Amino acid sequence: MAYMRIEAIREKYGELLSLDDVAEIFKYNSVAAVRKAHSRGTLPVHLYRFPNKSGFYAKSDEVADSIEKMILSKPV
């Protein structure tokens, strides 16, 4: 199941997700909300900066892992 989720995310967004993508997947109201969560340390994934790319990005496999953990930790 987790493998299918990773592949679906990679197919739609690629290996790296922009802050817009992160906001969409995790249902944040805006990119500003994603930035605020990141600065507070409450964003469920790490953000990275890459040489020759502007802005922050999340890795697709880490996003899928985070979603999987959320699903597994849901109360019954």
Backbone bond lengths (Angstrom), bond angles and torsions (degrees), N, CA, C in turn:
res aa  C-N    CA-C-N  psi(-1)  N-CA   C-N-CA  omega(-1)  CA-C   N-CA-C  phi
1 M - - - 1.453 - - 1.527 111.19 -
2 A 1.331 116.60 -46.30 1.461 120.27 179.86 1.522 110.51 -62.89
3 Y 1.336 116.85 -38.69 1.466 120.51 178.94 1.524 110.80 -60.43
4 M 1.332 116.99 -41.81 1.465 121.41 179.38 1.526 110.01 -64.11
5 R 1.329 116.77 -37.65 1.461 120.71 179.93 1.530 110.50 -66.16
6 I 1.333 116.31 -42.96 1.469 120.39 178.59 1.522 109.73 -60.95
7 E 1.319 116.64 -46.13 1.465 120.47 -179.30 1.524 111.61 -63.32
8 A 1.314 117.36 -39.95 1.467 120.81 179.24 1.525 110.67 -64.26
9 I 1.316 116.71 -41.69 1.471 120.59 179.18 1.526 109.79 -66.79
10 R 1.329 117.13 -44.10 1.467 120.36 178.97 1.524 111.48 -62.44
11 E 1.320 115.97 -39.95 1.463 119.85 -179.17 1.527 110.99 -64.31
12 K 1.318 116.85 -41.78 1.464 120.29 -177.15 1.527 112.76 -79.82
13 Y 1.359 117.75 -41.04 1.459 120.81 -171.46 1.522 114.76 -113.08
14 G 1.317 118.34 -18.84 1.455 120.66 -174.91 1.521 110.31 92.95
15 E 1.320 116.27 -169.41 1.472 121.67 -177.70 1.524 112.34 -73.54
16 L 1.324 116.41 -31.07 1.465 121.34 -178.19 1.516 109.98 -118.30
17 L 1.325 115.24 136.03 1.456 120.54 179.52 1.518 109.56 -108.64
18 S 1.312 116.00 133.81 1.459 121.48 176.62 1.523 109.17 -74.66
19 L 1.315 116.62 172.50 1.459 119.77 177.12 1.528 111.19 -64.52
20 D 1.319 117.30 -32.36 1.479 120.64 174.81 1.533 109.92 -61.17
21 D 1.321 116.39 -43.69 1.462 121.03 179.36 1.526 111.36 -64.48
22 V 1.331 115.89 -43.17 1.466 120.86 179.41 1.531 109.63 -61.74
23 A 1.324 116.24 -43.35 1.468 120.28 178.55 1.524 110.80 -60.45
24 E 1.326 116.90 -41.31 1.463 121.26 179.99 1.529 111.78 -65.86
25 I 1.306 116.84 -47.60 1.460 120.60 -175.97 1.526 112.10 -66.28
26 F 1.334 116.38 -44.39 1.462 120.15 -176.10 1.533 112.83 -93.03
27 K 1.330 116.56 8.14 1.465 122.69 174.24 1.530 113.75 62.46
28 Y 1.338 116.84 36.48 1.457 119.89 172.05 1.526 108.02 -78.77
29 N 1.319 116.59 151.00 1.465 120.50 -178.04 1.517 113.59 -68.65
30 S 1.335 116.56 -27.76 1.464 119.76 -175.98 1.525 110.05 -161.24
31 V 1.329 114.86 170.94 1.454 120.94 174.47 1.528 109.32 -65.34
32 A 1.330 116.95 -35.12 1.468 120.61 177.79 1.532 110.49 -60.58
33 A 1.314 117.54 -37.71 1.467 121.42 177.85 1.525 110.74 -66.68
34 V 1.329 117.18 -36.53 1.468 121.32 176.45 1.527 109.36 -64.84
35 R 1.323 116.65 -45.33 1.467 120.56 178.90 1.527 111.21 -60.99
36 K 1.320 116.39 -41.97 1.462 120.32 179.82 1.533 110.55 -64.42
37 A 1.330 117.08 -44.17 1.471 120.65 177.91 1.526 110.26 -61.79
38 H 1.329 116.53 -39.46 1.470 120.53 178.23 1.533 110.49 -63.17
39 S 1.324 116.87 -45.01 1.460 119.82 -178.57 1.531 111.74 -67.93
40 R 1.314 117.42 -29.26 1.469 121.80 177.84 1.535 112.81 -82.89
41 G 1.333 115.66 -12.39 1.458 119.75 -178.39 1.517 113.39 81.35
42 T 1.334 117.72 19.56 1.466 121.11 -178.51 1.527 113.66 -107.19
43 L 1.316 117.36 -0.16 1.461 120.26 177.26 1.524 108.11 -69.59
44 P 1.330 118.56 133.53 1.471 119.99 -174.44 1.526 115.54 -72.96
45 V 1.328 118.00 -2.02 1.467 121.33 177.23 1.522 109.52 -134.92
46 H 1.333 115.39 159.95 1.460 120.83 175.54 1.526 108.37 -80.85
47 L 1.311 115.51 149.20 1.455 121.33 173.70 1.522 108.20 -111.79
48 Y 1.324 115.74 145.01 1.457 122.07 -176.18 1.521 110.44 -127.54
49 R 1.320 114.58 152.76 1.471 121.99 169.76 1.519 106.28 -111.02
50 F 1.314 116.36 141.26 1.453 121.11 -178.99 1.521 109.83 -122.79
51 P 1.342 117.02 145.39 1.463 119.91 177.67 1.525 110.55 -57.81
52 N 1.286 115.94 140.96 1.475 123.22 177.73 1.521 113.78 66.64
53 K 1.332 117.92 15.45 1.472 122.04 174.93 1.519 106.80 -130.59
54 S 1.308 116.42 136.70 1.457 118.66 178.18 1.521 109.71 -92.43
55 G 1.300 116.79 149.05 1.453 121.48 176.17 1.512 113.37 88.94
56 F 1.312 114.06 -176.60 1.453 122.81 -179.93 1.520 109.57 -104.63
57 Y 1.346 115.09 152.28 1.457 121.52 179.50 1.521 109.72 -140.15
58 A 1.324 115.49 152.84 1.461 122.21 172.66 1.524 107.47 -111.56
59 K 1.318 116.17 149.37 1.465 121.18 178.77 1.526 108.93 -86.64
60 S 1.328 116.37 136.38 1.462 121.30 -175.13 1.525 112.71 -59.68
61 D 1.331 118.02 -38.48 1.465 119.26 -179.24 1.530 111.52 -67.76
62 E 1.324 117.56 -34.28 1.460 120.76 177.76 1.531 111.45 -70.70
63 V 1.330 116.33 -35.60 1.469 120.53 176.40 1.527 109.37 -63.65
64 A 1.337 116.64 -47.04 1.464 120.63 -179.92 1.529 110.83 -62.62
65 D 1.336 117.60 -40.84 1.467 121.10 177.87 1.526 110.77 -62.16
66 S 1.318 116.42 -41.51 1.462 120.76 -179.67 1.524 110.83 -63.98
67 I 1.321 116.74 -42.49 1.464 121.12 178.17 1.523 109.88 -63.41
68 E 1.320 116.66 -42.21 1.468 120.93 179.40 1.530 110.87 -61.22
69 K 1.319 116.92 -42.79 1.468 120.58 177.90 1.520 111.64 -63.03
70 M 1.334 116.59 -37.89 1.471 120.38 178.45 1.531 110.45 -64.63
71 I 1.319 115.64 -41.12 1.468 120.15 -179.56 1.525 110.39 -66.57
72 L 1.330 116.62 -42.89 1.462 120.13 -178.51 1.517 113.17 -70.62
73 S 1.331 117.86 -23.91 1.460 120.09 -177.72 1.529 113.65 -96.03
74 K 1.333 117.03 4.20 1.474 120.59 178.00 1.519 110.61 -62.84
75 P 1.331 117.11 134.92 1.459 118.82 174.59 1.525 111.10 -67.15
76 V 1.301 115.82 148.17 1.457 120.89 -178.02 1.506 110.75 -91.51
